[in-house]
Amino acid sequence: MKKIVIIGPNGSGKSSLAAYVAKRYGLPHISCGDALRNISEYPEIQSLVGDYDVHSGVLMDDQTLTTLVSTLIAHRGTPEGWVIDGTPRRPLQAMRMLAEFPPTHVIVLQASLSVIEQRIGNRRYDFNARKMYRLGIDEIPDGAVLSTRPDDDIDIIRRRYALYEAETAPTIRAIQTLMN
């Protein structure tokens, strides 16, 4: 059984790596960000989210997020495991994760703010196909209608990176301590 959590700042490649790992091991990929951005496709969490705006750059409260993740795992995980990206971001979320749905592996991605600004500046999203493309890297199909995501605004990127540095770095230390 593989229960894999991938943590990193916004734009560091969590979802890309999670999709690759999930495909490689035949596991479902559970992305908190994708679930919140495409809430209509996730009826099991709609009542939990309320009026939360994923595009605001503000982190969801700990109780709601861990309940959301537990619900997603219950509905979309498998007995063989799962791959989750985008959580935990705070120490309380990490403690609840370890108690309620303990991972077998935790992967931490690191990237500087300048790298993240460059990566996000080069990404475009096709909202019709629900697919992300990297300009100059990915082949973009004819007919794709590309735009940036609302939460890819430079001020939101910087605010989320500062939040990551302030809140997620202690979370990573808490996970390392609790898993040893």
N, C-alpha and C positions, 0 to 999 in steps of 0.2 A: 504494500500500500504506500502511495506517495501523496502526501498532503504538503503542497509547496506554496509558500508565501513569498511574494516578490515586493520589496520595499524600495523606494527611491523617490527623488524629487520629481515634480511634474515635468514631463518632457525628457526624462532620462532613459526611456526605452522600456519601462516596466511592461506595458501592454504588448509590445512587440516580442519581448523575450518570453512573456507568459504564453502568448499564442504559439510560439515555437516549441516551448517545453511541453505544453498541453498536447500539441500534435505529435511530438516525438514519443510521448508516453501514452497516448490514447486517453487522455484525461480531459474533463471539461475545464474550460477557462472561464473563470468568474471574475469579471472586472467591475469593481464598484463604480468607477467613473462611467463606464458604458451603461450600466444598469440605471444610474441616475440621469444620464443624458437621454436615454431611450426608455423612459419609465413606462410608456404604454406597452412595451414588450415584456414587462416584468410585473404582471398583475399581483404576484405574491408579495410585493413590497410597496405597492402603491399607497396603502393605508398608513404605512410607517413614515413615509417621506413628508407628508403634509405640504407646507408651502416652501420647503427648502429649495433654494436656487443654486444648482450646481455651478452655474456660470459666475456666481458672485465672487468666488475665490475664498469664501469663508468655509472653514471646516465644519462638518456636521457634528453635533454633540455626540459624546462617547456612547451613551446608552442607545440612542437611535442607531448609530452606525453598527455597533456590535450586534444588535438585534437584526438589523438588515443583513449583515454578513451571515449570521446563523441561519436566517430564513433562506438566503440564496443557496447556502450549502445544503440545507435540507431538501430544497426543491431541485437543485441543479447539480449537486455533487453526486458522486457514485461511491459504492463500497470500495472501489479501487483507489479512490482519492480525488483530488482536484488541484487546480492551480489558481491562486488568487493574487491579483495585483491591486495595489492602492490602499491597503490597510495592513496593519494598524499604523496610525500616525501619532498616537499619544500613549504614554505609559499605561493608563487605565485600560485602553483598548487592547494593549498587548497582554496585560494580565488576564482580561476576560477571554481573549483568544486562546491563550495557553490553557485556561481552565475549561473552556467550552468546546473548542475545536482545535486542539493542539496540532501544529504542523510537524511534519517529519523533517522538513528542510526549510530554511529561511535564506533567501538570496537578497543581498543589499547592494543596490546600484548607487554609484556616486558620480556626480558631475558638477562642474563649476557653474555658476550663474551665467557666465559668458557662453559656455557650451550649450546650456539649456536655451538661452535666448536665440542662439544660432539655429539649433535644432527645431525649435518651435516656429521660428521665423521662416523656415523652409518647409513646414508641413502644411498640407491643405487637406480638406475633408470633402468627400463627395457625400452629401447628406442623403441623396437618393440611394446610392449603393451601400451607404454606411461603411465606407472604407477610407482609411487614411493613406495619403501619398506623401512622399518626400521628394520635393522638387530637386531635379538633378540626380536623383538616385533611382526612384521607382519609375517603371514604365506606366504612363498614364493612358488609359484606354480612350479611344475616340468617343466623343459624346459625354465624357465625364464633366460634370458641373462642379467645379471646385471653389471652395471658399475657406476662410479661416473659421475656427470655432469661436464663439463669443468669449470663452474663458482663455483664449490665446492672446488677449490684450496684454501689452508689455507691462502695464501697471499691475495687472492681476498676476502675471507670471512672477514679477519681483516680489509681490506680497506673499504669494504662495511659497516661493523659495525661502523667504525670511521665516515664514511659519514652519517650514520643513526644518530649517536649521535650528530654530528655537524649540520646537516641540517633538520632532521625530528623532533627532539625534539622541536625546535622553531615552526615547522609546527603544531604539536599537540597543542601547546599553542595558536597558531593563530586560529585553528579550535574551541577550547574551547571558546575563546573570541568571535569569529564571530557567533557561534551557540547560545550563551546566549543572 
